[in-house]
């Protein structure tokens, strides 16, 4: 995950920026990948709902 301080200034100042704390599943087994995938899916669902409000 990227730290907010590592982003360009215009992104750091954006009120639309959302940083998700998601673990890199590289060293995980299949079940770990599925868990991360499902977590991302849920976060995207919430994001889309908030966008179309």
Beta strands, then each sheet from edge to edge (+ up, - down):
end
